[in-house]
Amino acid sequence: MNDPHRVTPTAQPRPSASPFASSSRLDSPRGGVALRVSLWSGSIVCAAINMIGNSVGGAVRDVGMVAGIVSVGSVLALIAHHYVRRRP
């Protein structure tokens, strides 16, 4: 009986579902650490600016709103990066 989940030394890596995916994804599943660190730090800093800007009010409220949008964008980019880089 053939076992489809058996790992043998001659097993080839599963091809990516996307024709545009780079081959380095199969070689390095932990790539993009600098991107993740910058997205996390940007998200935290922008969330802090958002809280301060919205609590002060006035003209600073616009800065807080822009920082909030950037923070949400950073979180969405982190989620997208997670799903792109996870193992098949």
N, C-alpha and C positions, 0 to 999 in steps of 0.2 A: 504494500500500500504506500503510495506517495504522500509525504507530508508537506503541504505547501508552506508551512511555517518553519521548516527545518533550515538551519543556516549551515551551508557547506563552504569550504574554502574557495570553490569555483563559482560561488554565487555572485552575480553582478548586481550593482546597486539599481534600485528601481528607478526608471526614468521619471523625470518630473512631469506633472500633468500639464504644465505650461510650456509651450515651445520657446518662450522668451526667457525662461529661467536660466541663470548662469550655471555652469558646471561647478563653480567654486562652492555653490551651496551644498553639494554632495560631499565635497572635500572638507569643509569647515562648518559644522552646524552651529558653532558658537561665535560666528563672525558678527560684526557690527556693535561691538561693545562700546566704542566711543560714541556712536550714534545714540545708543540707549542711555548712556550717562548724560549726554547733552540734552536729550529729550526729558529725562527725569528732572534734571536740575532746572531746565527752562520751565517745566510745568510747576515745580515747587515755588520758584521765584515769582513767576507770573501769578500764581494763586495768592501769594502773600501780597503782591502789589494790588491785586484785585480786591482783596479784603480791606486793605488800608484805604485804597482809593474810594471804594463805595461807602466806607464808614465816615470819611472826612466830608465828602460832598463837594459841591461847588464845581470849579473847573477841573478838579482832580478826578471827578467822577468819570469823565471821558477817558482818562488814562486807565482807570480801573476797569472800565468796560473793554477797552482794547486788550488789556492784560488778561482779562477773563477769556476772551475769544482765543488768544494765543495759547492759554493754558488748556482749554478744551481741545484745540488743534493738536497740542503736544500729546495729550492723552490718546486721542484718536490715532495719531501716528505710532504711538507705542503699541496700541492694540493691533494695528495693521502690521507692524514689524514683527510682533509675536506670531501672528498667523502665517506670515510669509516664511519665517525662519524655523518654525517648529518641525520636528521630525515627522516623516510620513508614517 
